[in-house]
Amino acid sequence: MSEFLVSGRMAAKAAAWFFAALAMVALLSPLGASHDEAFHARSIWCGQGERDPYCTERFIDEKGAFVARTNLETQNCQVNSNDPLLCPTNRLGESVFQTNNGLYPPLFYYLMSWLVVPYVSVSIVLMRLASALLISVIIGLLLWLLPHRHRVVLFLVSLTTFSSTGYFLFASINPSSWTSFGVGVGWIALHAALAEHVSSNARRAALASVAIVAWVMAIGSRSDAAGFVALSATLAVLHVGYVRMPAHRKTLAGAVVVFPLIGWAILERFSTMSPLENIRRLYTFSDGQRDNVAFFSENILQGLPNTLRALGTVPSKSVILLPDVVMVIGIALLGFFVIRTHHRAARAQVAGAVVIVSAIVLVAMAQIALVDSRDSGGLEPRYTYPLLLVLVGWWYLFSPVNLLERVERYLRPATLGAVVMFALTMFTVAERFVDRQSYGVRYLPEGPDQWWWPWMPVGPNVILILAPIFLWRFFAETRAMLDVSPHPSGQS
């Protein structure tokens, strides 16, 4: 029997349903929906430098910002969720606004820039679909290549943590989409590639290649992704080394101390990013700012809860208030499976979780200290959402040996809960942009006074019906793949 017990056709079907669901999400909001999407759009338009008519006259304005003239009129704006989202434009067919100048890595913008066409709305949809397709292809490859246990882990991660923030990002042109996904799944592919129950060198190479692609996506889209990748990859390598090389465990323990110090020294000597300076900023404050007791205690207490808000919110520029039941279902699903998969004898499960939660707290503190002047009130969850995916995946991976048996009977009702969350989220998003929030469920108005893509042959209500159906089919196809048991030897 082939080591690839799951057929490529099964994996492709699951990936196709996932892409279909994300494609529906991509259609349910206009340009500017996700956080700072207008800024990211202009940076994409200028991803290949100046080129007429998309990006011209790049210069530094009187405020020191790097700006460019583009054929985009849309600008970032915020409107009360009770009112229609009507952002002012100059009606000239062009505008001058800030674009990326080193704040984000250029790869995401450069690759997306190849999909810019003269019709702005078509360009936006093409880019969203391209990003969704790339993510879906990687999902399909992982479902095909991963060993059985890792495949179950990937399914549980998608079931319990993709939720509202994940789906909204994956179908957007926000660079955080690639960061979250690449960090969240890359380490799973690496761990599987190094695992002892994968005997085929070709399979190991394929998994390692998928991990590299995921990490390139992440690092090429957000600057902080390199640290996330380093942390998750280090944890994966250390665990595999600890299991497979028991005679060298002391060496591995020493490497845990030595390699970070070497990396620290390299950054201090050859990079403009000084770790010492950044750490100093964490505990120094000026008059009027919160002192260290208030700053540290709030972020330690609120770091993980603030990140869990990703289960019941969407990272939109203008506030979209999801129904509270979305968060309730999301927390209930995640909490149930976390409890169900707890392994008392697996020290790595808790130890790794403590490390990742500590990283979440540190990232939140760094962002607030360096950017928000130690303000109180928490951090937008998308900044730490990639680490939440790693945290949950790590926890599932080190659950008891009979992982699937422990959760199998609950997967169908959990799928129903996840799809209900998704349907409510997508309805609320569509309602916000088509008209305004009513805080209930209704047939969305379709007419000249409502926003919608002018070239779409169907209205938003049809898309809203199809989206949860497609996601249900993805989960159903993936559940069927989990029924393919591993070899008696432990291989799959």
Beta strands, then each sheet from edge to edge (+ up, - down):
strand 1: 55-60
strand 2: 66-70
strand 3: 95-98
sheet 1: 1+ 2- 3+
end
